[in-house]
Structure formats: structure tokens, C-alpha cells
């Protein structure tokens, strides 16, 4: 009995020892994890501070250069220069009535002023001061002497393309992107990089590195995104021409929010080499780079400059299709499809009114307007859009967010991505009776699940494109007029109101060229009508959309113009038609 007691005591001691060792091991493990996180946090803080210091230094040096120029050139009429359209500016530069120095320093000064108000710039490209000297002695190119702003994720040699995530900092580009090279060859001077949202897959414009960009028309509103720095800078008068990128509305939404024009070309029409996405390999919803400016002629001139032999030589994957000026300048009457409501998200009153008013102007001008309804919109949002962009269950996006804080504009959007897929399925099932739309989207964020499913999804995208083209043929339409998201949102709603992207991302999926033209401003009547807004589903997302766009009186209202793939010039021609008719209606 005594031996048994000793054995039990020994066993109990061993159990306690094992428990203590396990606890110690867990404690050590937890401590190591904590230490790694602390080290990672310190590293992230240091990286962010270095990036902010670089920005501050570039802004300070640019201010000093502007001051020196103004002291030595007191008669430069900057106010007049800043009012000129891109076409007028290029003409006067070519004629010699304006010098590249006058234009460059006028815009540099204005950019510095706009940035102080809106926080839209991530870095002044100080190399532009040296390029200015070269350009001034070499009078060549369609954009000779024109200062151009570029989105932060567009490679410029020796500068970061962070996409707003800490993990990409301190990794300067080894060379210029093809688009930047072509701009330089055409005589343009890329002079500033502009802000974007953390991770790009959001239509706000804030990140933990450079902060929140404000709307030029109302500082209590966002500029939109992801090309929101471009939208704010151009809308605020600090740039005459900018280059953005668009995977779900990233050019068009900030153009709408900031009251400027923006154009998303057919993917592949312009080079995407060294224009950095947040992650590579996603092939269902396509991105493209394109111009943003104050008027449509500026967009067309930029496209004409980009679509040149130099681009086709640098990037042989771009089809050698020069800009077709004849199509752009055509005055042939068009058959135009139109829609006020895509059937997935009820538009805000101003979005719908913009379409109605433009439709009436087009009809008065002799064009034929045909009602159009997008095919299977409820299905394609979840099965093709969400599952396309998040085919990996957001794994790559979450990896890119590691090592740094998550920006407030992104938290509501990305936190559900961290939930295990099996639990997403459970939550989706429980959500279904309360919010069928929310349930379907939540389930779709789990991703595709297998390579076999991915191939099926790619095939479904191809089928949807074919079906949509066939529907256009059946309706016998040349182009499509539809709403664009707006007006500009209150802060922190873009990550919560993702369903409204059906108005923009659908055309990335289809790979149809699409552009935005400002046509009006939000009225008192729009705001009054918004008070009675219910939405199609009358769910939480509809309620949040109403909150997001509230208080928008006086903000820009725009419409969206769409064409079939590779008919970029026709899309721009349609945009120009809308712009001219709106202008004439105000005279």
C-alpha cells in the first residue's frame, strides 16, 4: 500500500511537472509571439516614419525651389496658367508663348498648396526638377512641358510603390513603369505621386503611412479611391493631368466624388508593366491604367500620347493600336442603352437624376435611347465579382497587411476576412433569413476553394462576357449610359458599403472601357428625396449607403459611359458628347 501511495504521489508530481512545463512552454511561446509582434510593430513604426520623413523633405525642398523661382521670375502669371485646359496648355507650350518652367512651377506651387489642404500627395518627385531642364531644351512630344501627377502604385525609379501597406516600404522601384517612360518620351514631366487607400481594394483614400485624403469640395467627405489622391489633386486644381489605375471603379469613383473626368480603358490597351497591384495572379476582374483630368479632350489627348510606337515597343503585349482620332471626332448619331438602377443597389437620388437629365439631353440632340438591364446582376456580384477578386479567400491581401496597423477605412471590410472559412459558412447560413444579400456576399468571401472551381469560375466569366455582348447586339446599342457611385461619402463608409460596387466593378469583369463625366451637383431636392430612401433590399447595407451619401448638397454629380471592349475611342466620343450637351444646357 505504501508503495502504491508513493507511485501515485510520483505520478501526481510528474503530472504537475508536465503541467508546469506546458504552462511554461506556452508562456515562453506567448512571450516570443509578443516579442515578435513588438519588434514587428517597432519596425513598422520606423518604416512609416522614414516614409513620412521622405515626404516631408521632398515637400520642403520643392517649396524652397518654388520660392527661388518666384523671386527670380516675379511676372509669371500662374493664375492664368492654371485656368488653361490641357489642349490650350500644350498649344501655348508648343508655340512658345509659355515656357515649361512657367507651367511647371505654377503647378508645383499649386500642388503644394492643395496638398496642405487635402493631404493628397505622397511624395514630390524631385527628379522632375532635373527633367525640366532637359525638356526645356528638347521641344518634342504631344505632352511637351506638361506636369503630370501619378498614383503612388505606379513605378518611378528609386521611389516606393507601397500600395499603402507597410510591407512594401523601403523597396524602391528599380526602373520606371512603361507608362512613365512613355509620358517622359512625349515630353511630360511626372512631378508628384498621389495617395491611395491601404491595399488598393477599397474606394476610400486613407492608409497608415500617409493618412486620409480629403475631398476638394467638402473636407468632411472622402475623395474616393483607390486613385483618390489623383482625384483630389486634379479636383483641387493642383494637376492638369494624372494617371490612375482601376480594378473596381478606382479611377471612376474618385472622378465622380471630386467632380472631374476619368477614363478606364480596356484592360491591355495601355501597359500595366510595373504598375503595382496589391497582389498578382487574379485574372477574373481586370485592372487597367488610365487618365484623369478636368475635361474629356484631356483624356483623349493623354490616350493619344500613350498609344504610340514607344509603348508598343517597350511592352509588346499591348496591341499596336494607335488612337483613332476619326472615331473620337465622329458626329454620327448613336443608339445608347441606359439604366437608372442596376437592380442590385438602388442609386442615390442624385445618381438617378443625373442619368435622367443626360438621357433627355441626348434624345434632344438626335440620339436614340434604349432601356437596358444588366444580366443576372445578383448572381454575378457574388459568384463572379467577389469570388473573382477574393478567389484565395483574401489570403494574399491579409498577408500584405501583416506587419503594420490596419487603417480605419479598411477595418470593417477586412476583419471578416480573418474569420475561418468553416465559420463563415455557419454565419452565412444564420444570416440568410435576416439578410439574403449579406449572407451571399459573406459566403463568397471564403473564396473559390479549389483549382477546379477556379477554372469553372474563369469559364463563367467568359460566358458572362459573351452573354452581355449578345445582349448589346440584341438591343442594337453602341454605348451604355448608367449611374456612377456618388455623391462623395462621409468618412469610414467605403469599407462598409461594398455592394454598391456593382455599378463599377461589373465593367472591369466585362473588360468594357468606361468613363465618368461630371454633369450636375446635388440639390436640396435630392437631399429631401434621400430622406425617404429605402433601397431594394432594405437591409443594413441600404441603410449605410443612405448614411454614406447624406449631407451632399452642392457636391458633384456624374454619369458613367460604357462601350464594348477595344472601342475606347467610341467611349471617349460618347463622354465628349455628354460633356458638350451639359455645357450647352447651362448657357
C-alpha positions in Angstrom: 0.0 0.0 0.0 2.8 2.4 0.9 4.5 1.6 -2.5 1.2 2.4 -4.3 0.9 5.7 -2.4 4.5 6.6 -3.4 3.7 5.7 -7.0 0.6 7.8 -7.0 2.5 10.7 -5.5 5.3 10.3 -8.0 2.7 10.2 -10.9 0.9 13.3 -9.5 4.3 15.1 -9.2 5.0 14.2 -12.8 1.6 15.5 -13.9 2.2 18.7 -12.1 5.7 18.9 -13.5 4.2 18.3 -17.0 1.5 20.9 -16.4 4.1 23.4 -15.2 6.4 22.7 -18.2 3.4 23.0 -20.6 2.4 26.3 -18.9 6.0 27.5 -19.0 6.3 26.4 -22.7 3.0 28.2 -23.5 4.2 31.2 -21.6 7.5 31.2 -23.4 5.7 30.8 -26.7 3.3 33.6 -25.9 6.2 35.8 -24.8 8.1 35.0 -28.1 5.0 35.9 -30.1 4.6 39.1 -28.1 8.2 40.0 -28.6 8.0 39.3 -32.3 4.9 41.5 -32.5 6.6 44.2 -30.6 9.6 44.0 -32.8 7.4 44.0 -35.9 5.5 47.0 -34.5 8.7 48.8 -33.9 9.9 48.0 -37.4 6.6 49.1 -38.9 6.7 52.4 -36.9 10.3 53.0 -38.1 9.4 52.3 -41.8 6.3 54.6 -41.6 8.4 57.4 -40.0 11.1 57.1 -42.8 8.4 57.3 -45.4 6.9 60.4 -43.8 10.3 62.0 -43.4 11.0 61.4 -47.1 7.6 63.0 -48.0 8.3 66.0 -45.7 11.8 66.5 -47.1 10.5 66.4 -50.7 7.7 68.9 -49.9 10.2 71.2 -48.2 12.7 71.1 -51.0 10.0 71.7 -53.6 8.7 74.7 -51.6 12.2 76.1 -51.5 12.7 75.6 -55.2 9.3 77.3 -55.9 10.3 80.3 -53.7 13.6 80.7 -55.5 11.8 80.6 -58.9 9.2 83.2 -57.9 11.9 85.5 -56.6 13.7 85.4 -59.9 10.5 85.3 -62.1 8.1 87.7 -60.4 6.0 88.3 -63.5 4.9 84.7 -64.2 1.1 84.7 -64.5 0.4 81.5 -62.6 -3.3 82.2 -62.1 -3.8 82.3 -65.9 -1.8 79.2 -66.5 -3.8 77.2 -64.0 -7.1 78.1 -65.8 -5.9 76.7 -69.2 -7.2 73.3 -70.4 -4.6 70.7 -71.3 -5.2 71.4 -75.0 -4.7 75.1 -74.5 -1.7 74.5 -72.4 0.0 72.2 -74.9 -0.7 74.6 -77.7 0.9 77.5 -75.9 3.9 75.4 -74.9 4.4 74.3 -78.5 4.0 77.8 -79.8 6.5 79.1 -77.2 4.1 81.6 -75.7 4.5 79.7 -72.4 7.7 78.1 -71.2 7.9 74.7 -69.5 9.4 76.4 -66.4 6.4 78.8 -66.1 4.0 75.9 -66.3 5.9 73.5 -64.0 6.5 76.0 -61.2 2.9 77.2 -61.4 1.6 73.7 -60.9 4.2 72.8 -58.4 3.2 75.8 -56.2 -0.5 75.0 -56.6 0.1 71.3 -55.8 2.0 72.2 -52.6 -0.9 74.5 -51.6 -3.6 71.8 -52.4 -1.7 69.2 -50.5 -1.7 71.3 -47.3 -5.5 71.4 -47.5 -6.3 67.9 -48.7 -3.3 65.6 -47.9 -3.3 64.1 -51.4 0.5 63.8 -52.2 2.8 61.0 -51.0 6.0 62.5 -52.4 7.2 65.2 -54.7 9.4 63.6 -57.4 12.5 65.8 -57.0 14.0 64.3 -60.2 11.3 66.3 -62.1 13.4 69.5 -61.5 16.3 68.0 -63.4 14.0 66.6 -66.1 12.6 70.1 -66.5 16.0 71.3 -67.7 16.2 68.5 -70.3 12.6 69.1 -71.5 13.1 72.8 -71.9 15.9 72.2 -74.4 14.1 69.5 -76.4 10.7 70.6 -77.8 9.2 67.3 -78.6 6.2 65.1 -77.8 2.4 65.6 -77.6 2.7 66.4 -73.9 5.8 68.7 -74.2 6.3 70.6 -70.9 3.1 69.3 -69.2 3.5 68.4 -65.5 1.7 65.1 -64.8 0.8 63.5 -61.4 0.9 59.7 -61.0 -0.8 57.4 -58.5 1.6 56.0 -55.8 1.5 52.4 -57.1 2.9 53.4 -60.5 6.7 52.7 -60.5 9.0 55.6 -60.7 12.7 54.7 -60.4 14.2 54.9 -56.9 10.8 55.6 -55.2 8.5 53.3 -53.3 5.2 51.9 -54.7 3.8 50.9 -51.3 0.1 50.5 -52.2 -0.4 51.9 -48.7 1.0 48.8 -46.9 4.0 48.8 -44.6 5.4 45.6 -46.0 6.1 47.4 -49.3 8.0 50.3 -47.8 11.8 50.7 -48.3 11.6 48.8 -51.6 12.2 51.5 -54.2 11.4 50.7 -57.8 14.4 49.6 -59.9 13.0 51.3 -63.0 10.2 53.5 -64.3 7.0 51.9 -65.4 6.3 51.7 -69.1 3.6 54.4 -68.7 6.1 56.8 -67.0 8.7 56.1 -69.7 6.2 56.9 -72.5 5.0 60.1 -70.7 8.6 61.2 -70.5 9.2 60.4 -74.2 6.1 62.5 -75.0 7.6 65.5 -73.2 5.6 65.2 -70.0 7.1 65.7 -66.6 5.9 63.3 -63.8 6.3 65.5 -60.8 4.3 64.1 -57.9 3.0 60.8 -56.5 -0.5 60.8 -55.0 -2.3 59.0 -52.2 -4.4 55.8 -52.2 -6.1 53.5 -49.7 -4.3 50.8 -47.9 -4.2 47.7 -50.1 -5.9 49.4 -53.1 -9.0 47.2 -52.8 -11.1 49.9 -51.3 -12.7 53.1 -52.6 -11.7 55.4 -49.8 -8.3 57.1 -49.7 -6.5 56.6 -46.4 -3.6 54.4 -45.2 -1.5 54.2 -42.0 1.5 55.7 -43.8 0.2 58.9 -45.4 -3.2 59.4 -43.7 -6.6 60.4 -45.1 -7.1 62.4 -48.3 -10.0 64.9 -48.2 -12.5 65.9 -50.8 -11.7 69.2 -52.6 -15.4 70.3 -52.5 -16.1 69.4 -48.9 -13.3 68.5 -46.3 -15.8 66.4 -44.3 -16.0 63.9 -47.3 -13.7 61.4 -48.8 -12.1 61.9 -52.2 -12.9 58.3 -53.1 -10.4 55.7 -54.3 -8.4 54.0 -54.9 -7.0 56.8 -57.2 -8.2 59.3 -54.6 -5.1 61.3 -54.4 -5.3 62.0 -58.1 -9.0 62.9 -57.8 -8.3 65.3 -55.0 -5.3 66.9 -56.6 -6.9 67.4 -60.0 -10.2 68.4 -58.5 -8.4 70.9 -56.3 -6.6 72.4 -59.3 -3.1 71.1 -58.5 -2.7 69.0 -61.6 -3.9 69.3 -65.2 -3.4 65.6 -65.9 -3.0 62.5 -63.8 -2.6 58.7 -64.2 -4.6 56.3 -62.0 -5.5 52.7 -62.1 -8.9 51.0 -61.9 -9.9 47.4 -60.8 -13.4 48.1 -59.5 -14.0 51.8 -60.1 -10.7 53.2 -58.8 -10.5 55.9 -61.4 -14.2 56.4 -61.9 -15.3 56.7 -58.3 -12.8 59.5 -57.3 -13.6 61.2 -60.6 -17.3 61.2 -59.6 -16.6 62.3 -56.0 -14.2 65.1 -57.0 -16.0 66.5 -60.0 -13.5 65.6 -62.7 -13.3 63.3 -65.7 -11.8 59.8 -65.6 -11.3 57.0 -68.1 -10.7 53.3 -67.5 -9.5 51.9 -70.9 -10.0 48.3 -72.0 -7.5 46.2 -69.9 -4.5 45.7 -72.1 -4.9 48.8 -74.2 -2.4 50.6 -72.1 0.6 48.9 -70.5 0.3 47.6 -66.9 4.0 46.7 -66.6 5.4 48.0 -63.3 2.1 49.3 -62.1 1.9 47.5 -58.8 -1.3 45.7 -57.7 -1.7 44.7 -54.1 -1.2 41.1 -55.2 -0.7 39.5 -58.6 -2.3 36.5 -60.3 -6.0 37.4 -60.1 -7.4 37.1 -63.6 -11.2 37.4 -63.3 -11.6 41.1 -62.6 -9.1 43.0 -64.7 -7.3 46.3 -63.8 -6.1 49.0 -66.2 -4.3 52.3 -66.0 -5.9 55.4 -67.4 -6.0 59.2 -67.4 -7.8 61.6 -65.1 -8.3 65.3 -65.9 -10.7 68.2 -65.9 -12.3 67.6 -69.3 -12.7 64.8 -71.9 -10.4 66.3 -74.5 -7.6 66.0 -72.0 -8.3 62.3 -71.5 -8.3 61.8 -75.3 -5.0 63.7 -75.7 -3.4 61.6 -73.0 -4.6 58.3 -74.6 -3.3 59.5 -78.0 0.1 60.3 -76.4 0.2 56.9 -74.6 -0.9 54.8 -77.6 2.3 55.3 -79.5 5.1 53.2 -81.1 7.3 53.7 -78.0 4.7 52.0 -75.8 4.2 49.2 -78.3 7.9 48.7 -78.4 8.5 48.8 -74.6 5.6 46.4 -74.0 4.9 44.1 -76.9 1.8 42.6 -75.0 0.0 45.9 -75.8 -1.8 45.6 -79.2 -0.3 48.2 -81.6 -3.5 50.1 -81.9 -2.8 53.9 -82.2 -5.5 56.3 -81.1 -8.3 56.6 -83.7 -9.0 60.3 -83.9 -11.6 59.9 -86.6 -13.8 57.8 -84.3 -13.3 60.3 -81.4 -14.3 63.2 -83.6 -17.3 61.5 -85.2 -20.7 63.1 -85.0 -22.8 60.1 -86.1 -26.0 59.6 -84.1 -25.7 56.8 -81.5 -28.0 54.2 -80.2 -27.5 54.4 -76.5 -28.6 51.9 -73.8 -29.4 53.5 -70.5 -30.3 52.4 -66.9 -31.1 54.3 -63.7 -31.0 51.3 -61.4 -28.9 48.1 -61.9 -31.3 46.0 -59.8 -28.8 45.3 -57.0 -28.4 48.7 -55.3 -30.9 51.5 -55.6 -29.0 54.6 -56.6 -29.0 57.8 -54.6 -31.5 60.4 -55.9 -28.7 62.5 -57.5 -27.2 59.4 -59.3 -30.6 58.6 -60.9 -31.4 62.2 -61.7 -28.0 62.6 -63.4 -28.8 59.8 -65.8 -32.4 61.1 -66.4 -31.2 64.6 -67.3 -28.4 63.4 -69.6 -30.8 61.0 -71.3 -33.1 63.9 -72.1 -30.3 66.0 -73.5 -29.1 63.1 -75.7 -32.6 62.5 -77.0 -33.0 66.2 -77.8 -29.6 66.0 -79.7 -31.0 63.2 -82.0 -29.6 60.1 -80.4 -31.8 57.0 -79.8 -32.1 55.9 -76.1 -32.9 52.2 -75.4 -33.7 50.8 -71.9 -31.1 48.3 -70.7 -30.9 45.9 -67.8 -27.7 44.2 -66.7 -27.9 40.4 -66.9 -28.1 38.3 -63.8 -26.7 41.1 -61.6 -27.5 39.4 -58.2 -25.6 36.2 -59.3 -22.6 37.9 -60.8 -21.9 40.1 -57.8 -21.3 37.2 -55.6 -20.2 34.4 -58.0 -18.0 36.4 -60.3 -17.1 39.8 -58.7 -16.5 38.8 -55.1 -15.2 35.3 -55.8 -13.1 36.7 -58.6 -11.2 39.3 -56.5 -11.1 37.1 -53.4 -10.7 33.7 -55.0 -8.0 32.9 -52.5 -10.3 33.8 -49.6 -8.4 37.1 -49.2 -5.2 35.2 -48.1 -2.9 37.4 -50.2 -4.4 40.6 -49.1 -4.2 39.7 -45.5 -0.5 38.7 -46.0 0.2 42.1 -47.4 -1.4 43.8 -44.4 0.9 41.9 -42.0 3.5 43.9 -40.0 1.5 47.1 -39.8 -1.7 48.6 -38.5 -5.0 48.3 -40.4 -6.3 51.6 -41.4 -9.7 52.7 -40.0 -11.2 53.0 -43.5 -10.4 49.3 -44.1 -11.3 47.6 -40.8 -15.0 46.9 -41.4 -14.1 45.4 -44.8 -11.2 43.2 -43.9 -11.9 41.9 -40.4 -14.5 39.4 -41.7 -11.7 38.0 -43.9 -9.9 36.8 -40.9 -12.8 34.5 -39.9 -12.1 30.8 -40.7 -14.0 29.6 -43.8 -16.0 27.0 -41.9 -17.3 29.6 -39.5 -18.1 31.9 -42.5 -20.3 29.2 -43.8 -22.1 28.9 -40.5 -22.5 32.6 -40.2 -23.7 32.9 -43.8 -26.4 30.2 -43.1 -27.5 32.1 -39.9 -27.6 35.4 -41.7 -29.7 34.2 -44.7 -33.2 34.9 -43.2 -32.1 38.3 -42.0 -30.1 39.5 -45.0 -30.0 37.3 -48.1 -27.6 39.7 -49.9 -25.3 39.9 -46.9 -25.3 36.1 -46.5 -24.4 35.5 -50.1 -21.5 38.1 -50.1 -20.2 36.8 -46.7 -20.2 33.2 -48.1 -18.4 34.4 -51.3 -15.5 35.9 -49.3 -14.5 32.4 -48.4 -13.1 32.2 -52.0 -13.2 29.5 -54.7 -11.9 26.5 -52.7 -10.1 24.5 -55.4 -8.3 24.9 -58.8 -11.1 23.0 -60.4 -13.6 25.6 -59.1 -11.3 28.4 -60.2 -11.3 27.2 -63.8 -15.1 26.9 -63.6 -15.2 30.5 -62.4 -13.0 31.7 -65.2 -15.2 29.9 -67.7 -18.3 31.5 -66.1 -16.7 34.9 -66.6 -16.1 34.2 -70.3 -19.7 33.1 -70.6 -21.0 36.2 -68.9 -18.9 38.4 -71.3 -20.3 36.5 -74.3 -23.9 36.8 -73.0 -23.6 40.5 -72.3 -22.1 41.2 -75.8 -25.0 39.2 -77.3 -27.5 41.3 -75.2 -25.9 44.5 -76.5 -26.3 43.1 -80.1 -29.9 42.2 -79.4 -30.6 45.7 -78.1 -28.6 47.1 -81.0 -26.8 49.6 -78.8 -23.4 51.3 -79.5 -22.8 52.5 -75.9 -24.3 52.5 -72.4 -25.3 55.3 -70.1 -25.5 54.4 -66.4 -25.1 55.8 -62.9 -21.7 56.2 -61.2 -21.4 55.9 -57.4 -22.0 59.3 -55.7 -22.1 61.8 -54.3 -18.9 61.7 -52.2 -19.2 59.7 -49.0 -18.8 60.7 -45.4 -15.7 59.1 -43.8 -15.4 55.4 -42.9 -18.3 54.2 -45.1 -16.5 52.9 -48.1 -15.3 49.7 -46.4 -18.9 49.1 -45.1 -20.8 49.8 -48.3 -19.1 47.4 -50.8 -22.3 46.2 -52.5 -22.6 49.4 -54.5 -19.5 48.5 -56.5 -21.8 46.6 -58.8 -22.1 49.9 -60.7 -18.4 49.9 -61.5 -16.7 46.6 -61.0 -19.1 44.9 -63.4 -17.3 46.7 -66.3 -13.9 45.5 -65.1 -15.2 42.0 -65.1 -16.6 42.5 -68.6 -13.4 44.4 -69.6 -15.5 47.2 -71.2 -13.9 50.7 -71.4 -15.7 53.1 -69.1 -15.5 56.7 -68.2 -17.0 59.3 -65.9 -18.2 62.9 -66.8 -19.5 65.4 -64.1 -22.9 66.7 -65.1 -24.6 68.4 -62.1 -24.4 69.0 -58.4 -26.5 67.6 -55.5 -29.6 69.7 -54.9 -31.8 70.5 -51.9 -34.5 68.3 -53.6 -32.0 65.4 -53.9 -31.3 65.6 -50.2 -35.0 65.7 -49.4 -35.7 62.7 -51.6 -32.8 60.9 -49.9 -34.7 61.1 -46.5 -37.2 58.7 -48.0 -34.6 56.3 -49.4 -35.3 52.6 -48.6 -33.2 50.7 -51.0 -34.0 47.5 -52.9 -33.3 45.0 -50.1 -34.0 47.5 -47.2 -31.1 45.8 -45.3 -28.2 47.1 -43.3 -26.2 47.9 -46.5 -29.0 50.0 -47.9 -29.3 51.9 -44.6 -25.5 52.5 -44.5 -25.4 53.7 -48.2 -28.1 56.3 -47.3 -25.9 57.4 -44.3 -22.8 57.5 -46.5 -24.1 59.9 -49.1 -26.1 62.1 -46.8 -25.2 65.8 -46.4 -24.0 66.0 -50.0 -25.7 69.2 -51.2 -23.5 71.1 -53.6 -21.2 68.1 -54.3 -20.6 66.9 -57.9 -22.9 64.5 -59.7 -21.6 62.4 -62.6 -22.7 59.8 -65.1 -20.8 56.8 -66.4 -20.3 56.0 -70.1 -19.5 52.5 -71.3 -18.5 50.9 -74.7 -17.6 47.4 -75.9 -14.0 46.1 -75.5 -11.4 47.9 -77.6 -13.8 50.6 -78.5 -12.1 53.1 -76.2 -12.3 56.0 -78.7 -16.0 55.5 -79.1 -16.4 55.6 -75.3 -14.5 58.8 -75.1 -16.5 60.2 -78.0 -19.7 59.4 -76.1 -18.2 61.1 -73.0 -17.4 64.2 -75.0 -21.0 64.3 -76.4 -22.3 64.2 -72.8 -19.9 66.9 -71.7 -20.8 69.2 -74.6 -24.5 68.8 -74.2 -24.4 69.5 -70.5 -22.3 72.6 -71.1 -24.7 73.9 -73.8 -27.7 73.3 -71.5 -26.1 75.7 -68.9 -25.5 78.5 -71.4 
